[in-house]
Amino acid sequence: MSIIKHYHKQDFLAHKDHSALSRLIDEQYAKCLGIAYRYCKSDEQANELSSQCFITTLKNLLAEEEPEEFDENTFVRQFIICIVKTILTQRKGELIADTTIVASSKRNEANLFSDSDYYKTLSPQDFIQHLRKLNTVQQIIYNLYCIDQFTIKDIANIIQHHELSIKALIERARFNLISSIKSIV
């Protein structure tokens, strides 16, 4: 059983329980690093941002005044938001340019993964390589919506953009991803 599911976050501070904190890091860092690989354009960037955002997320959760349960889902969700905001800060102009292009392009088929044979045989590493072929914004939005199951409204709030633009970007990302995968099958 995971230490996070039954260990209240204030206990980390109140009892200065370094062994519990070590277990938290042992149990969650690899998962967060795997998530970073999906969001980042390179392994090097993933390693750097994973470390930075893991520490930031841990500090933010432990610094909250209102005690909440310190569960895995909350931690991972906050980690994802941190990594997305960090990437977008590094690539500021790309979001504006991409949404302008999407707004003027025709709508693509909404359910591009209805024929699942194209991605069933891909290894996780191959899938990540195809994700990395998307531009930064499409890669982020695809991950947030299709894999990590954030709502369109949540995504719009995270990246501070209109929901209609998010919907168009999801369509574009799906289309580009399936096109990339189909090109090798």
C-alpha positions as CSV (number, residue, x, y, z in Angstrom):
1,M,0.0,0.0,0.0
2,S,1.3,3.4,-0.9
3,I,2.5,5.6,1.9
4,I,0.9,8.6,0.3
5,K,-2.6,7.2,0.5
6,H,-2.7,7.0,4.3
7,Y,0.0,9.5,5.4
8,H,-1.2,13.0,6.1
9,K,1.0,15.6,4.6
10,Q,1.3,17.6,7.8
11,D,3.0,14.6,9.4
12,F,5.9,15.2,7.1
13,L,6.4,18.6,8.8
14,A,5.1,18.0,12.3
15,H,7.1,14.9,12.9
16,K,10.1,15.7,10.7
17,D,9.7,12.1,9.4
18,H,12.5,11.9,6.8
19,S,11.9,8.2,6.2
20,A,8.3,8.9,5.1
21,L,9.5,11.7,2.8
22,S,12.2,9.3,1.4
23,R,9.5,6.8,0.7
24,L,7.4,9.4,-1.0
25,I,10.3,10.3,-3.2
26,D,11.1,6.7,-4.0
27,E,7.5,5.9,-4.9
28,Q,6.7,9.0,-6.9
29,Y,9.8,10.3,-8.6
30,A,10.0,7.5,-11.2
31,K,6.4,8.0,-12.1
32,C,6.8,11.8,-12.4
33,L,10.0,11.3,-14.6
34,G,7.9,9.0,-16.9
35,I,5.3,11.7,-17.2
36,A,8.0,14.3,-18.0
37,Y,9.3,12.1,-20.8
38,R,5.8,12.4,-22.4
39,Y,5.7,16.2,-22.1
40,C,9.3,17.1,-22.9
41,K,11.0,17.2,-26.3
42,S,14.1,15.4,-25.2
43,D,15.3,13.0,-22.4
44,E,17.7,15.7,-21.2
45,Q,14.8,18.3,-20.8
46,A,12.7,15.6,-19.1
47,N,15.4,14.9,-16.6
48,E,16.0,18.5,-15.8
49,L,12.3,19.6,-15.6
50,S,11.3,16.5,-13.7
51,S,13.7,17.2,-10.9
52,Q,12.9,20.9,-10.8
53,C,9.1,20.4,-10.9
54,F,9.1,17.4,-8.4
55,I,10.9,19.6,-5.8
56,T,8.6,22.6,-6.6
57,T,5.5,20.4,-6.3
58,L,6.6,18.8,-3.0
59,K,7.4,22.2,-1.5
60,N,4.1,23.7,-2.7
61,L,2.1,20.9,-1.2
62,L,3.9,20.9,2.1
63,A,3.6,24.7,2.3
64,E,-0.2,24.8,2.0
65,E,-1.9,26.3,5.0
66,E,-5.1,24.2,4.8
67,P,-4.3,20.6,5.5
68,E,-5.5,18.2,2.8
69,E,-5.0,14.5,2.3
70,F,-1.6,14.0,0.6
71,D,-2.6,11.6,-2.1
72,E,-0.9,10.4,-5.2
73,N,-3.5,11.9,-7.6
74,T,-3.1,15.4,-6.1
75,F,0.7,15.2,-6.2
76,V,0.8,14.0,-9.8
77,R,-1.7,16.5,-11.0
78,Q,0.2,19.4,-9.4
79,F,3.4,18.0,-10.9
80,I,1.9,17.9,-14.4
81,I,0.6,21.5,-14.1
82,C,4.1,22.6,-12.9
83,I,5.8,20.9,-15.8
84,V,3.3,22.3,-18.4
85,K,3.7,25.9,-17.1
86,T,7.5,25.6,-17.1
87,I,7.6,24.3,-20.7
88,L,5.2,27.0,-21.8
89,T,7.2,29.7,-20.1
90,Q,10.3,28.5,-22.0
91,R,8.4,28.5,-25.3
92,K,6.1,31.6,-24.9
93,G,5.6,32.5,-28.6
94,E,4.7,29.1,-29.7
95,L,1.3,28.9,-28.2
96,I,0.1,32.1,-29.8
97,A,1.5,31.1,-33.2
98,D,0.0,27.6,-33.0
99,T,-3.5,28.7,-32.0
100,T,-3.5,31.2,-34.8
101,I,-2.7,28.5,-37.3
102,V,-5.3,26.1,-35.9
103,A,-8.1,28.8,-35.9
104,S,-7.7,29.3,-39.6
105,S,-7.4,25.6,-40.6
106,K,-10.2,23.3,-41.5
107,R,-11.6,20.9,-38.8
108,N,-10.2,17.4,-38.7
109,E,-12.0,14.2,-37.9
110,A,-12.9,14.2,-34.2
111,N,-12.2,10.5,-33.4
112,L,-8.9,9.8,-35.2
113,F,-8.1,6.8,-32.9
114,S,-11.3,4.9,-33.6
115,D,-9.1,2.5,-35.7
116,S,-6.9,1.4,-32.8
117,D,-4.7,-1.0,-34.8
118,Y,-2.2,1.8,-35.6
119,Y,-1.0,2.3,-32.1
120,K,-1.6,-1.1,-30.4
121,T,1.7,-2.5,-31.4
122,L,3.8,0.6,-30.5
123,S,6.2,0.4,-27.6
124,P,6.0,3.2,-25.0
125,Q,9.3,4.5,-26.3
126,D,8.1,4.6,-29.9
127,F,4.8,6.3,-28.8
128,I,6.8,9.0,-26.9
129,Q,9.0,9.6,-30.0
130,H,5.8,10.2,-32.0
131,L,4.5,12.5,-29.3
132,R,7.8,14.5,-29.5
133,K,7.2,15.0,-33.2
134,L,4.2,17.2,-32.4
135,N,4.9,20.8,-31.8
136,T,5.2,21.7,-28.1
137,V,1.7,23.0,-27.6
138,Q,0.1,20.1,-29.4
139,Q,2.2,17.6,-27.4
140,I,1.2,19.3,-24.1
141,I,-2.5,19.5,-24.9
142,Y,-2.6,15.9,-26.2
143,N,-1.0,14.7,-23.0
144,L,-3.3,16.7,-20.8
145,Y,-6.5,15.8,-22.5
146,C,-6.0,12.3,-24.0
147,I,-3.6,10.7,-21.5
148,D,-3.9,12.5,-18.2
149,Q,-7.6,13.2,-18.7
150,F,-7.7,16.9,-17.8
151,T,-11.0,18.6,-18.9
152,I,-10.9,21.1,-21.7
153,K,-11.9,23.8,-19.1
154,D,-9.0,22.8,-16.9
155,I,-6.6,22.9,-19.8
156,A,-7.9,26.3,-20.8
157,N,-7.2,27.6,-17.3
158,I,-3.7,26.1,-17.1
159,I,-2.5,27.6,-20.4
160,Q,-4.8,30.6,-20.2
161,H,-6.5,30.2,-23.5
162,H,-10.0,29.8,-24.9
163,E,-11.8,26.5,-24.7
164,L,-12.5,26.6,-28.5
165,S,-8.8,26.9,-29.2
166,I,-8.1,24.0,-27.0
167,K,-10.6,21.8,-28.8
168,A,-9.1,22.8,-32.1
169,L,-5.6,22.0,-30.8
170,I,-6.7,18.6,-29.6
171,E,-8.1,17.8,-33.0
172,R,-4.9,19.0,-34.7
173,A,-2.7,17.0,-32.2
174,R,-4.7,13.8,-32.7
175,F,-4.5,14.2,-36.5
176,N,-0.8,14.9,-36.5
177,L,0.0,12.1,-34.1
178,I,-2.0,9.5,-36.0
179,S,-0.5,10.7,-39.3
180,S,3.0,10.2,-37.8
181,I,2.1,6.7,-36.5
182,K,0.5,5.7,-39.8
183,S,3.6,6.8,-41.8
184,I,5.6,4.0,-40.2
185,V,3.0,1.3,-40.2
